[in-house]
Amino acid sequence: MIIASTSESEASSDIERRKKEHIDICLNEDVKGRGEGTGFDRYRLRHLALPEIDFRTIDTSVRFLGRQLKAPLMISSMTGGTDEANRINIRLAEAAERRGWAMGLGSLRAAIEQPQSTGSFQVRKYAPNIPLLANLGAVQLNYGYGIEECRRAMELTEADGLVLHLNGLQEVFQSGGDVNFGGLLRKIEKLCRASSFPIGAKEVGFGIDGETAKRLAEAGIAFIDVAGAGGTSWIEVEKHRSDDVIRKAAANAFLDWGMPTAECIREVKAELPNSVLIASGGMASGVDAAKALALGANLASFGRALLAPALQSTQQVEVLFERVEFELRAAMFGIGAVNVERLMSTNRLQRL
């Protein structure tokens, strides 16, 4: 049962306003972290002058959540709950269906608490064949959410799995954020045991380390999206939203906060060698994706870079997708990896 702290209409209006502001800020402000970056620049794929394969036969197909993908690529969970978000999600879903990418949806809290916003998350009709992930904040398990709300999120979206996002620092820097993260692991474990669908966990841009990933896996989490540092900083996003002078000033001390995406992948894979791992956080190219898979990720996920094309048209999203796919295949050719399995097991990734 959901326990509301304000009237339902006020809470719904606040969520919708926040979602719109998040989109506007991500499109128009510099919200990238200032730390060490993604860490992919510390790695090099050693060129193979004689790859002994035909570029035309490179196979990038994989399976995820029981569905076939044309490439090990994904759209990160981003938005929903507004008219603009609806247009973005439809175009992303159409492009993902055509190109064979997986797709994550933005937080469905808006749809759970504000039924009129449900449509912006219902993209299955535009993408009937791809893996689709519903999304809720893990912290909501401390604010009245449980298996009922999670099932509702799955039903509304016809999703193949649910991802719980771990956004503690974002909530701390968000005025009125939900900051009680105490005892969440036990509730996540209870939820996983009660669920008939796969549940994953993701960060939102500060990374998941190996130890935390192991605890989540032991609790029943089926897949992990490391969402490392190097891309969007949600502290920066909240700084641009905030009227709180203390929070705005304090955000500057966290410009370099977080674990680089590449190091998250390396740590989690070392701790959980058989885990299903999604790499996100500052993913900029198909070469980044190739490095992520060579480090041990199963999928590489792209986020904020897709927003501007999605505001234009489905075709513009597809152009970006095609570029990333070509870069990935070219990188695979450059190290002699004829398929994703060979890429993930390559010995040609060199740490600089």
N, C-alpha and C positions, 0 to 999 in steps of 0.2 A: 504494500500500500504506500502511495506517495504522501509524504507529510509536507504540506506547503507552509512556508513562513510568511507569505504575503497572499493577497487575494489572487485567485486564479488568473483573472484578466490582467492584473498588474504584472504578474510573473511572466505571462505569455508575451505581453508587450515588450518587456525588458529583454527577453530572449530574442525576439524578432529584431529589435533595434540593435542588439549586440551582434547578431549574425550579419546584418547589413554593414555595420561599422567594420567588422573584421574583413569583409570583402574589399571595401573601399580602401582601408589602410594597407592591406596586402598589395593592392594594385598601384597605389599612389605614393606610398612612403617607403623609405629604406628601412626594412625590418630584418635585414640579415644580421646574424651574429658577427662579432668581430674577433672571434677566437682563432683557433688553429685551422679552421676550415673543416672540410669533410674528412681529411686525412688521406684521400685517394692520391694526392700528389706525392705521397711518401712511397707509393708503389709504382712499379713499372712492369708492363707486360713485355717480356723479352721477345723482340722480333725474331721470327723464324723465316729465313730467306727462302727455304724450300719446304713449304707446308705440306706438299704431297696430297692435297685435296682439291676438289673442284669447288670454287666459290658458289656455284649454282646449286650444289647439293647440300649446303650447310642447312641443318635442321635446328630451328630454335624452338620447336614445340615442346611444351611441358604440360603436366596435369597438376591442378590445384583444386582442392575441395571437390574432387570427383568430376571436374570438368576439364575439357581440353582447351589449352591456350596456344595461339600461334607463336607467341614469344613469352619469355619469362619476365613480363613487364606488367606494371600495375599503375592505376591511378590512386593516389593516396586519398584517404578520407579528408574531405575539406569543408563542404558547405551544405546548406539546406535551410529551409524554414522561411525563405522570402521569395518574392516573384523573380528577382534577379538570380537567386540561387537555383530556382527551378529551371530557368533557361540554361544556366551553366551545366547543371546535372544532366539535362536531356542531351545536350550536345556532347558532353563527355561520354555518356552512355552509348550514344549512336556511334561515335568514333571507336570506342572500346569494342563494341560488337563487330564492327567492320574489320578492325585490325586484330582482334583476338587478344585483347588485354583484359586483365582482371580489374575490378573497380571497387573502391571503398567509398562509402557514403559518409557525409558529415554526421555530427552528433544528432541522434534522433530524439533527444530530450524535447526539442520543440514540437515534434509530431506527437509525442506521448502526452504532453501537457497542453498542446494547442492543436486540436484536431483539424482546424482549417488549414494548417500548414503541411498536412500529410502529403499532399500531391507533389511537393517539391522533392520528395524522397522516393516516389513510386516510379522508378525508371525501368523496371523489369520488362515492360512491354517494348521498350526501345533496345533492350539488350537481353534477349531471351536465352542466350547460350553461354554467357560468360559467368565466371565466379563473381558473386556480388556479396559484399560484406556490409552488414548493418553495424552501427557504432553507437556506443553509449559511454559516458564517463564512468570510470570505475568508482569514483568517489560518491556517485549517486546511490551506491549500495549502503552508504551511511546516512542517506537522506530519504529513506523510505522506499527506494527501488529494490526489486527482487526478481525472482524468476518470472513473475507475471508480466512485469514491464519488459523484460528481455524477450519473452515470447511474443509480446505485442510488437516489439521492434522488428522481429524476424517476420511476423505475419504481414505487417504493413508493407515491407519491402520485398517479400518473397526471396529473402537472402539465403545464401548457402552457409553462412557463418556469421558470428557476432564478434566484433573486436571491442575490448574495453580499453579506453584510452586513459593513460596515467599522466595527468597534467598538473601535478602539485604546484610547481612554481608559477604556472600561469594563473591558477586560482588565487595564489597568495598576492600576486600583483594586480589582480582584477578586483576592483572595488566591489565589496559584497560577495566575493568569491566563496565557494564551498571548500573550506580548508581543513575539515576533519578527515584526515587520511588514516586515523588510528584503527587498527584491527581489520584493515581491508583484506589482507591475505586470507584470513579465515573465511570471510564472506565470499571471496572469489572462489575458494575451494568448495564451499557449500553450493555455490551457483553452478560450478562445473559438474559437480556430482548429480545435481538435479536436472541438468540440461540434457536434451536429446540431440542437440546440435553442437558443432565445434565452436569453442570460444577461444579467441586469441587475445593478446595484450599488445599495446603499442604505447610508446612515448609520443611526445608531440614536438620533439626537436632538441632534446637534451640528452637522449640516449639511454639505453638499458645495458647495464654491465652484466658480466657473466654470472656473478653470484645471484643477482636479482632474477635473472632469467631462469636459473636453476630452481629457485624457490617458486617461481610462477609455474614452471613445468611440473614440479612435484605437487602443486595444488590442482593440476588438471588442465592447465592452459595448453591448447593444441598447437598453436603457432605464435611466433613472436615477431613483431615489427620493431626493430631497434630504434628507428626514428632518431638518429643521432644529430649532433651539432654540425653546423656547416651550411644550413639553409635558413629557413625562417626561424626567428627567435620570437616566441610568443610573449616573452617579457617585453620585447620592443613593441609588439602589437598592442599590448595592454597599456604600455606607456603612452602611446599616441591616443588611446581612448580616455585615459584617466584625467580627472580633475584634482586628484590627490597629489599635492606638491611633494610630499614625502616619497610616495611610490614612484613618481616621475623622476625624482632625483636619484633614488636608490637603484632604479633600473640600470643606470649607467655603470654601476659596479658589477653588473652581471652580463656585460657585453661579451665576455669570453667564457661564459659558463657552459658546461656541458661536455660530453664525450664525443670526439669525432666519430662520424658514422663508420669509417673503416675499422677503427679500433673496437667499436661495439661488435661488429660482425666477427672480428677475430676472437674476441673474448667469449662471446656467446657460443660460437662454434666449437671452441676449445672445451668449454664446459658441457655443452650439449651437442655432441657430434652428429646425432641422429635427428636433431630438431628440424622443424620446418621454419625457415627463417626468411623474413622479408627485410630488405635493406631500403631504408628511406632516410631522408635528411640531406638536402642539398644536392640531390642527384641532378646532374646537369647534362649528361650525354650518354650515348650508348657505350662509350669507352668506360665511363664511371660504372655503368651497369655491368660490363664485362669484368671489371676489377672486383666489384661486389660479389659476383658469382664465383670468381676464382678464389675469393677469400672464404666462401662457404655459404653465401646466401642462396636461397632457392628462387627468389623473385627480387627485382629491383623496382622501386615505386617512386613515381614522380608526382610532385605537388604543385606548389605555387606557380611554377613555370607554365602550367596549363591554363591558368585563370584567364590571362589576356586573350589567348586564342579562342577560348571557350566563349568569351563575350562577343567574339566576332561571328564565328560560324562553326559548324561541325567540320567543314572542309579545312579550316585553319588548324583545328586540333589534329586532324588526320595528317596534315603536312608535317607537323611536329613529330607525330608518332612515326611516320615513315622515315624521317631523318634519324631518329633514335634507333629504329630497327636496323637501318643501313649501317650506322656506326657500330652497333653491336655485332652484326654479321661480319663487317670488315675487320673488327678487332679479333673475332674468332678465327677468321682466315689468317690473320697476321701471326697467330700462334699455332696454327694447325689444328684447331678444335672444330671437328665436323658437326658436333652436336653439343647440347647443354651439358650432358653428362661428362663429356671430355673437357669442357670449359671448367666445370666445377672440380675436376680432378687434375687440372694442369699443374705442371711443375715449372711453368714459365712466368710465374708471378714473383717478382723480385722486390724486396723491401730496400729502399734507398737509404 
